[in-house]
Structure formats: C-alpha cells, structure tokens
Amino acid sequence: MSFQRLAYRTFTKAHGLTLTGQASRYLEYLFLEYELDQQAMAEALTHTAKAIVAQHRQVQVVSEDLVKAVVQTLISEQARVPDEGQENEMDGEERALGAISPFTLFRVVSCTIQDMAGSHYEVSRGRFVPSTEGARSVLGESGEKARLWQDRYHVLLSRLCRTKGYTKHADEVAEMAGGKGPRLISTVSSLRGRTGQKRQLLGMINQREEGLWVLEDPEDFIPVDFAQAQVKGDGYFPEGSIVLVDGHLTEDKTFLCSTIMHPPWESRKETCKAVIEPGFLGSDWFPMEDSILREVEVLRKDMSMVMLSDVHLDDRRVMKGKRDWDPPLCDVSLTRKNGWGILEVFDGLGKMIQDRAPNLAARTHFVFVPGPKDALGDGLLPRPPLLGPMTQGLRSRLGHVHFPTNPCRIRYCGQEMVIHRSNLMRPGEGESQGLYHASRTLYAQSHLSPMTQPLKPVVWCKDHMLRLCPIPDVLVLADQEEVWVDEVGESQRLTGTFWCGTLGNVEPSKGILEELSDLGIVMGR
C-alpha cells in the first residue's frame, strides 16, 4: 500500500483529519529517513494522528508546521523513555538517542519577522528583550534608525564591562599603587573641562563632513584626530564601527587619539550566560533539553554539511559532481545566478537530482542562499529570498529545499551556523591577511555589517537579525577570495569562494570545519 493511501486511511478515515500536501511529504520523507516498513509506518502514523487529536482538538486540517511540532514532541518523549529489559542502562539510552533522526533537528532561519522576532538591548536589565516596533512597516518606525546604533553601542559596552580590567562606573575604579585596577570607560560629555587628561572612550567612528572625523556615543560627539594613533589587535576600522580609543582632549576641543582597538570579544557561552534570556533565540530551536541535543549531536558522528559558493546553477558541469554523493545532512549552495532563465535552471536541477540521485533528494536538506547578482539583489541587507514562482519547479521535486534570505542561519541540534554571501573585500584587496582582518572585524563588532548606512544599507527594523551576539559556532562568509578556515575561541569561520571545484565541509559532532578539494568526492554520510 502506498504511503498516501496509508496516510489517508489513518488520518482522514480513522481520525477525521486532513493532511496538507506539504505535511504529507514531510511525513513521507521522515519515514524514509527512518527506513520504516509498512507496519511500522502505519503505527507511526497512528501515534502521530492520536497525538494531534489529543493536543489540538479543534484542528481538522493538519499543516506541515503542526506535524513537525507534534513529531518533535513525540521524539523528545521517546528519548527520555528507556527500552524495557535493557541490561545496560547507558546502552539503552544511547539507542533511544540514536533513534532520533537528525533530519528533524535541522532548521533554516531567515531574516524575517516570522523567523526572528524583533528585539532590542535594554540597558537597565542588561538583557535583550522582545520588541514589536517596525513589524508593520518596510524599513521600520522613525525611532528604529536611532535605536539601531544605540543597541550596537550598548551591546559592545556591556561586553567590554564584562571584560576584566574595564568598567563604566567611576566608583569602581580601584585606587591602587601604580595605577593598576579597572580602567574607566568615559563618555564624550565627561571630557568637558578635562583638557590634557588621559581618557579612554568607546564610540562610533563617523565623518560629519569632508575631512572631519568624530567619535560619537549616545550622549554627544567630539572631533577626533587619528594621525598619531597606534592600532592594537586585529581588524579594520570602517566608518560606522564602534571602537575603543585612548587619548586626551586638546586645547582646540579635539580628542587626540594615541591608540585604537576593537572591544575584546567573548565566547558564545559567556554571552548566553550574561545577556540571553531562555528562549530568546526563538522557537526555531527544538523542544528538547540541551543535554539531549548535545548527546544526539555527539552520537550522530556520520552527519556532515557541504558548502558550495558562487555556484553557477546554469552550468551543467557544476552539478555533475553531485550525482554520486553520499547524502550529507545539508547541502548549502551560495548561488550566483543573475535571474535570466532561472525557472528552467531550477526545474532542470530538481529533475536531475530526483532522477539521478534519489538518495540525495530524499535524505538531504538543500539550501540556496541568494547572492548580490541574483534577482532582487539590490544591495539592501538582509537580501530577500528568491521569489516563489522562480523556485516552484525545484520545490515540487524535492521534499526538503529551502530558499532563505541572505544572510540566514542554520540550526542543528545545539549548534548555530550563520551563512552570509557578501564581498567583504574590495577588488584587488583580497590577500588572505586582509580577509583575516575583515572577518575579525565582524566578530569584534558582533555584527555582519558594522558600517554606516551609505556604505552598507540595512533595513532598520531588521538590523538585530544581523547581530553576531552571541557569536555563532560557525560563520561562513562566501567572499570572492580564496578559501580560508580560521578559529576564534570555540567558533570557526569559513571564508572565501570555493573556486575550481573546491568546497567546504562541516562535521558538527567533531566541531570540524575544513576545505575539500574534489567536488566529486564528498566525505558525507
């Protein structure tokens, strides 16, 4: 008996429920992942239908989102129940966790109000709190632009004050021999009448007019002279970045800068502990305890994610190497298609994968992140996903295909990966050392676009979606430069373009991020 007929008998005839097409396809591919026979499939459908009836009594039409929520709840409950008659309790627990499909612990999160609710940093509480401002307008309400910079500033100030050796409160500055102790972060307004006194400021670099650079904080701004400034640490200092400077106020009311640096970064774990409320990162995480997610992640050592950048989808040679892959959990393609003939391209791609690589079609999430040259690539961040009519042919042939915004986030078990298709470096500046400093700047600024609006325009009400706070476990920057892997504490970055058949591979269970050199041979499942 076919799956569709079995689902109809179980849901519609037995329980009075109607499955949508997307919900039916989700269950079909889920059961294929578990490799269930017909009897086991019938039992699983019955359990799912009964759970829906018990938890949602008024529902008659069952959507994909509802099915996913119920299935994840059932999986979570299963993971907590040991098998009967087990001689070894630990072995039984591992078997239960091993039965959880990683397919259900995978999410693609776009930069949309639906996926990432608005939030802002509340100084009095030292936490991020939900915000509904800007949800009903295209660019945001009138106050959103000002709040955008205030939030960026206070996020970095709070992080700096959590770093040993810095404080924003004068009464906390220790009067110790030799001047040792926490250093006071002064405000611009506190410089009045303190000519010649050495001070340390945190502020945003801005150019008020040609040749006039100023340092701004939420209270005031002051002209600044960087001519004698020495750079400490790594990174670039674009207009709009928030920096830490040492110096003193001169007689002509200019702050003469002696050193400049980025605020010290902190680990994801430390940030989550300090400023992230439980559940802040959204409902796109999974209804399981963190400990269970970590155990599933470690047990599924066979999982991998494949990254391809600047993929010319209209070139048959590009897709030829995909046919014989062992299916990874996720295939992320950072596309480079200008929109002409894109309907035929996606339709042909879906048909090729469905016909020649059915294992890949059934057991892999396909994620297509738009690039600057794709349709609707107008330079405004975040860039919208490819339009539905353009991708309908591919959606109809593959069960798990995603067309998110640029940037987007991928969540697998307890890990978060940020994917951003953007050219950080100007043409001709792309040596590896330059790309190193550029990516370090993003981490230090806790933001994917730490620049002024004229340099890199951002939708005001969606600026919070570009935050790197907390920093992700993996940051993938698809730049038009060489492939390069680097580590920052517990996090990793994969940057550059995967030219000439190269690609990137992520193994979540091992925390390994690497460059692979052969498009036709992928170390996957």
Stockholm file with secondary structure:
# STOCKHOLM 1.0

chainA/1-525         MSFQRLAYRTFTKAHGLTLTGQASRYLEYLFLEYELDQQAMAEALTHTAKAIVAQHRQVQVVSEDLVKAVVQTLISEQARVPDEGQENEMDGEERALGAISPFTLFRVVSCTIQDMAGSHYEVSRGRFVPSTEGARSVLGESGEKARLWQDRYHVLLSRLCRTKGYTKHADEVAEMAGGKGPRLISTVSSLRGRTGQKRQLLGMINQREEGLWVLEDPEDFIPVDFAQAQVKGDGYFPEGSIVLVDGHLTEDKTFLCSTIMHPPWESRKETCKAVIEPGFLGSDWFPMEDSILREVEVLRKDMSMVMLSDVHLDDRRVMKGKRDWDPPLCDVSLTRKNGWGILEVFDGLGKMIQDRAPNLAARTHFVFVPGPKDALGDGLLPRPPLLGPMTQGLRSRLGHVHFPTNPCRIRYCGQEMVIHRSNLMRPGEGESQGLYHASRTLYAQSHLSPMTQPLKPVVWCKDHMLRLCPIPDVLVLADQEEVWVDEVGESQRLTGTFWCGTLGNVEPSKGILEELSDLGIVMGR
#=GR chainA/1-525 SS CCHHHHHIIIIIIHHCCEECHHHHHHHHHHHHHHTCCHHHHHHHHHHHHHHHHHHCTTCCEECHHHHHHHHHHHHHHHHHSCCTTCSCHHHHHHHHHHTSCGGGGEEEEESSTTTSCCEEEETTTTEEEECCTTTTSSSCCTTHHHHHHHHHHHHHHHHHHHSTTEESCGGGSCCCGGGCSCEEEECGGGGTTCBTCEEEEEEEEEEEETTEEEEECSSCEEEEECTTCEECSSCCCCTTCEEEEEEEECTTSCEEEEEEECCCCCCHHHHHHHHCCTTTTCTTSCSSCHHHHHHHHHHCTTCCEEEEEEECTTCHHHHHTTTTCCCCSEEEEEECCCSTTHHHHHHHHHHHHHHHCHHHHHHCEEEEECCTTSTTCCSCBSBCCCCHHHHHHHHHHCSSEECCCBSEEEEETTEEEEEECCCCSCTTCCCHHHHHHHHHHHHHHTBSCCSCTTTSCBCGGGGGGGBCSSCCSEEEECCSSCCEEEEETTEEEEESCCCTTCEEEEETTTTEEEEECCTTCCCCC
#=GC SS_cons         CCHHHHHIIIIIIHHCCEECHHHHHHHHHHHHHHTCCHHHHHHHHHHHHHHHHHHCTTCCEECHHHHHHHHHHHHHHHHHSCCTTCSCHHHHHHHHHHTSCGGGGEEEEESSTTTSCCEEEETTTTEEEECCTTTTSSSCCTTHHHHHHHHHHHHHHHHHHHSTTEESCGGGSCCCGGGCSCEEEECGGGGTTCBTCEEEEEEEEEEEETTEEEEECSSCEEEEECTTCEECSSCCCCTTCEEEEEEEECTTSCEEEEEEECCCCCCHHHHHHHHCCTTTTCTTSCSSCHHHHHHHHHHCTTCCEEEEEEECTTCHHHHHTTTTCCCCSEEEEEECCCSTTHHHHHHHHHHHHHHHCHHHHHHCEEEEECCTTSTTCCSCBSBCCCCHHHHHHHHHHCSSEECCCBSEEEEETTEEEEEECCCCSCTTCCCHHHHHHHHHHHHHHTBSCCSCTTTSCBCGGGGGGGBCSSCCSEEEECCSSCCEEEEETTEEEEESCCCTTCEEEEETTTTEEEEECCTTCCCCC
//
